[in-house]
Amino acid sequence: MRMRTILVTGSEGQIGSELVPALRRIYGDSNVIASDIKVSPNSAGQGPYERLDVTDGRALMETAKKYRVDTIIHLAALLSATAETKPLAAWQINMNGLLNALEAARECKCRFFMPSSIGVFGPATPKKNTPQVTVQRPATMYGINKLSGELLCDYYHRKYGVDTRGLRFPGLISHAAPPGGGTTDYAVEMYFAAVERGSYTSYIAEGTYLDMMYMPDAIRAVIQLLEADESRLTCRNAYNVTAMSVSPEMIAEAIRRHIPTFTVTYCPDPARQAIADSWPDGMDCSAAQADWGFRPEYDLEKMTEDMLSNIAARVRQST
Ligand code: NAD
């Protein structure tokens, strides 16, 4: 693996707080520059941190030049549920922030990674085994931003030769950092509620299938795609990746195999339910498998076991 100097934007979020330590283990602490709009970062101390608002194009460019980065991982964004409540702010951060990051990548000749999302699909998209290339008419501001972002990555690759790479992430499940306002956050909440209270009220209805992936698989996929042979990549916008297609009651059932008394009631939130209903039930990941060998390690059972034991250990520590 070659050495890299990597700038990570939005590093203090759900993905960044696990991705940055993983990158630092591989590329060295000082070669991974964490950055976020937050003033007091959790990642401070282990390596460089810059307070950076991605809507400030000049600051982003200066930071990339200051550290002579050769790779940019652009995570800063407003997520699906938050973006629906603040659509103009979402456009500003998700679109202008991305454009600023792509410009820095172009100027500094960086490899570029952006996580896209299942949100790029919409009600007209085939819901089952959703193809890599298919109808994309998203119904949310977040989806519109992510789809436009994918097209921009394609454009910067074709027009300027920027080495853009992306993943269409499903809902990501993690015990380490809290999720940041996505539609699939219910899954993470359910695991914590099971351990802490023994019951949960789901804002997503029974029978709603959505793609999910455990964070260790997501982190591994980012690094694997980052290091993939350029000549093998057929998609420069973003690859479909998922590990499981699950409904709330399937997660509840998996939890009950460890905590038999766990109960779930359903009280769907119309806004988030509408977003979930417009997304695929399950994506086809064959392009990611063929081009760079994507293969998740965690299924629902294995993830549930790991989530519950980690949350239980944390609860024991705090009492
Ligand atoms: P998050 O909300 O947990 O973190 C986003 C981070 O961006 C936060 O730390 C926030 O402070 C920062 N941020 C917000 N505005 C900023 C600005 N103007 N300048 C700099 N930083 C700013 O999100 P996450 O779950 O870590 O997601 C990271 C990326 O992955 C996003 O692009 C998101 O769309 C994508 N994604 C996430 C999921 C998921 O389930 N977590 C799924 C699909 C795609």
Residues whose N, C-alpha, C, O or C-beta is under 5 A from the ligand:
A	BS01	NAD	G10 E12 G13 Q14 I15 G16 D36 I37 K38 L52 D53 V54 T55 H74 L75 A76 A77 L79 I93 P115 S116 S117 F169 P170 G171 L172 P178 P179 G180 G182
